[in-house]
């Protein structure tokens, strides 16, 4: 039985008819494939089954988001937490399949929670060169009476070898921050920041603490019912940092398809494996939408923006759209009310679900 949703809920779903149609476009591997044959494919198959037929040395980037070591129901496919040694062996078996598919100068990002990190870190150090650990704020999470609220996750940044011959495009992942206390040099010119009529900003180098990520929720077009969906903005940072246009991005636990969708939006080749047919159909639907709506929330004009910076982004894009069109184009993004015009007190106005998607890359 399909969920009853509020009229303004923009969560992406597939009808039974759509699933029948889209499932015919999914792939399965039964023999050794080339990277050309994999390009653009959504593979509806168990990872270990499909892994036998993956080509060697094809991936510039692997985004690895396996089940964490806890109980989770993925729409009928249940993963149960294991004893530490058992989960470590499971994770090692994943790397046994994946590492041969990586280019000699390739990169792997591995997602985990804090408990799982303690189990996988030693394995990563054995098999790859661990460069860093990113910790990002989930923004959500239930409180606890006897412990600290758990609202962060880890992403391990690893490369195939300890050589310096790997891709890291630092200028592609800078964060645009508002300058609170702007300093000037002896001539009165801005020091390490830009001055404009819309405000004072600084492009900052990315750190390994990310607090600018918004978890997809009901008013965001990228949202699905997947229980552990990663935000497009988060995946965009990984892809932009560690690949060039035309590079090959592979996701062996594709889920609702965020990695594939973002790779397509950013001009990268991609492939992914996912055993849940409904999730694969969500991916196919999202990929078709990406052709008409290639924007990524929180990413505009080649830079990433802080969370809740919608009003600032309006100012930056005013010259593109004109003052009269800016509100209509940005209304409802990040679930925020429009603030250009005076509003009565009370509940803020959010975008209606039937509103057209913006066609410019504003987010």
Residue pairs with C-beta under 8 A, 6 or more apart in sequence:
2 13
3 13
3 225
5 11
5 218
6 218
7 352
7 353
8 218
8 219
8 350
8 351
8 352
8 353
9 218
9 219
9 353
10 218
10 219
10 220
10 221
10 223
10 353
11 218
11 223
11 224
11 225
12 221
12 222
12 223
12 224
12 282
12 285
12 286
12 289
13 224
13 225
13 282
14 22
14 278
14 281
14 282
14 285
18 281
18 285
19 277
19 278
19 281
22 280
22 281
22 284
22 285
23 44
23 277
23 280
23 281
25 42
25 284
26 42
26 43
26 44
26 277
26 280
26 281
26 284
27 41
27 42
27 43
27 44
28 43
28 44
28 45
28 50
29 43
29 45
29 49
29 50
29 52
29 53
29 54
30 53
31 53
32 53
32 55
33 53
33 54
33 55
34 55
34 58
35 55
35 58
35 248
35 269
38 54
38 55
38 58
38 250
38 271
39 248
39 269
39 270
39 271
40 269
40 270
40 271
41 271
41 272
42 254
42 257
42 260
42 271
42 272
42 274
42 280
42 283
42 284
42 287
43 50
43 271
43 272
43 273
43 274
44 274
44 275
44 277
44 280
45 273
45 275
46 275
47 94
47 97
47 252
47 253
47 273
47 275
48 93
48 97
50 273
51 97
51 98
51 252
51 273
54 97
54 100
54 101
55 101
56 100
56 101
57 100
57 101
57 102
57 103
57 104
58 101
58 103
58 248
58 250
59 101
59 102
59 103
59 106
59 248
59 249
59 250
60 103
60 106
60 107
60 167
60 242
60 243
60 244
60 247
60 248
60 249
61 106
61 107
61 108
61 109
61 238
61 239
61 242
61 243
61 247
61 248
61 249
61 250
62 98
62 101
62 102
62 106
62 107
62 108
62 109
62 249
62 250
62 251
62 252
63 109
63 111
63 235
63 238
63 239
63 249
63 250
63 251
63 259
64 94
64 98
64 108
64 109
64 110
64 111
64 251
64 252
64 253
65 110
65 111
65 228
65 230
65 251
65 253
65 255
65 259
66 91
66 94
66 110
66 111
66 252
66 253
67 74
67 79
67 253
68 112
68 113
68 115
68 116
68 228
69 81
69 82
69 84
69 87
69 115
69 116
69 119
70 79
70 81
70 113
70 115
70 116
71 78
71 79
71 80
71 81
72 78
72 79
72 227
72 228
73 227
74 226
74 227
74 276
74 279
75 225
75 276
75 278
75 279
76 276
77 275
77 276
81 87
82 90
84 119
87 116
87 119
88 119
88 120
88 122
88 123
91 119
91 120
91 123
92 123
92 127
94 252
95 123
95 127
95 128
97 252
98 108
98 252
99 127
99 128
99 160
101 250
102 108
102 160
103 160
104 160
104 161
104 163
104 165
105 159
105 160
105 161
105 163
105 165
105 166
105 167
106 159
106 160
106 166
107 157
107 158
107 159
107 160
107 166
107 167
107 242
107 243
108 128
108 156
108 158
108 159
108 160
109 155
109 156
109 157
109 158
109 238
109 242
110 120
110 124
110 155
110 156
110 158
111 153
111 154
111 155
111 230
112 120
112 153
112 154
112 155
112 156
113 150
113 153
113 154
114 150
114 152
114 153
114 154
117 133
117 154
117 156
120 156
121 130
121 156
124 130
124 156
124 158
128 158
128 159
128 160
129 158
129 159
129 160
129 161
129 162
130 156
130 157
130 158
131 157
131 158
131 159
132 156
132 157
132 208
133 154
133 155
133 156
133 157
133 208
134 154
134 155
134 156
134 157
134 208
134 209
134 210
135 152
135 153
135 154
135 155
135 208
135 209
135 210
136 152
136 153
136 154
136 155
136 209
136 210
136 211
136 213
136 234
137 151
137 152
137 210
137 211
137 213
138 151
138 152
138 153
138 213
138 215
139 151
139 213
139 214
139 215
139 307
140 151
140 215
141 149
141 150
141 151
142 149
143 149
144 150
155 238
157 208
159 166
160 166
166 242
167 241
167 242
167 243
167 244
167 247
168 241
168 242
169 240
169 241
169 242
169 244
170 205
170 206
170 241
172 240
172 241
172 302
173 206
173 237
173 240
173 241
173 304
174 203
174 204
174 205
174 206
174 303
174 304
175 203
175 204
175 206
175 212
175 303
175 304
175 305
175 306
176 201
176 202
176 203
176 204
176 303
176 304
176 305
176 306
176 309
177 201
177 202
177 203
177 204
177 306
178 199
178 200
178 201
178 306
178 309
178 312
179 193
179 199
179 200
179 201
179 202
182 190
182 191
182 193
182 195
182 200
183 190
183 191
183 192
183 193
184 190
184 191
185 191
190 200
192 202
193 200
193 201
193 202
194 200
194 201
194 202
194 203
196 315
197 315
198 312
198 315
198 316
198 318
199 312
199 315
201 312
203 303
206 237
206 241
210 234
210 237
211 307
212 233
212 298
212 304
212 305
212 306
212 307
213 231
213 233
213 234
213 298
213 307
214 220
214 231
214 233
214 297
214 298
214 307
214 334
215 229
215 231
216 222
216 223
216 224
216 229
216 231
216 232
217 223
217 335
219 332
219 335
219 350
219 351
220 297
220 333
220 334
220 335
221 289
221 293
221 357
222 231
222 232
222 258
222 261
222 286
222 297
223 229
224 256
224 282
224 286
226 255
226 256
226 279
226 282
228 255
229 255
229 256
229 258
230 255
230 258
230 259
231 258
231 297
232 258
232 261
232 262
232 265
232 296
232 297
233 296
233 297
233 298
233 299
233 304
235 258
235 259
235 262
236 262
236 265
236 266
236 296
236 299
236 304
237 304
239 249
239 259
239 262
239 263
239 266
239 268
240 266
243 249
243 268
245 266
245 267
245 268
246 267
246 268
246 269
247 268
247 269
248 268
248 269
248 270
248 271
249 259
249 260
249 263
249 268
249 269
249 270
249 271
250 270
250 271
250 272
251 259
251 260
251 270
251 271
251 272
251 273
252 272
252 273
253 273
253 274
254 260
254 272
254 273
254 274
254 279
254 280
254 283
255 274
255 279
256 279
256 282
256 283
256 286
257 272
257 274
257 279
257 280
257 282
257 283
257 284
257 286
257 287
259 270
259 272
260 270
260 271
260 272
260 283
260 286
260 287
261 283
261 286
261 287
261 290
262 296
263 269
263 270
264 270
264 287
264 290
265 290
265 294
265 295
265 296
272 283
274 280
274 283
292 357
292 359
293 357
293 358
293 359
294 361
295 357
295 358
295 360
295 361
295 362
295 363
296 361
296 363
297 333
297 334
297 363
298 304
298 305
298 307
298 334
298 363
299 305
299 361
299 363
300 313
300 316
300 317
300 361
300 362
300 363
301 316
301 361
305 312
305 313
307 334
308 334
308 336
310 330
310 333
310 334
310 336
310 339
311 339
313 330
313 362
313 363
314 326
314 327
314 330
314 340
317 326
317 329
317 330
317 360
317 362
318 326
320 360
321 329
321 360
326 340
327 338
327 340
327 341
329 358
329 360
329 362
330 338
330 358
330 362
331 338
331 351
331 355
332 350
332 351
332 352
332 355
333 351
333 358
333 362
333 363
334 363
335 350
336 348
336 350
337 343
337 348
337 349
337 350
338 349
343 349
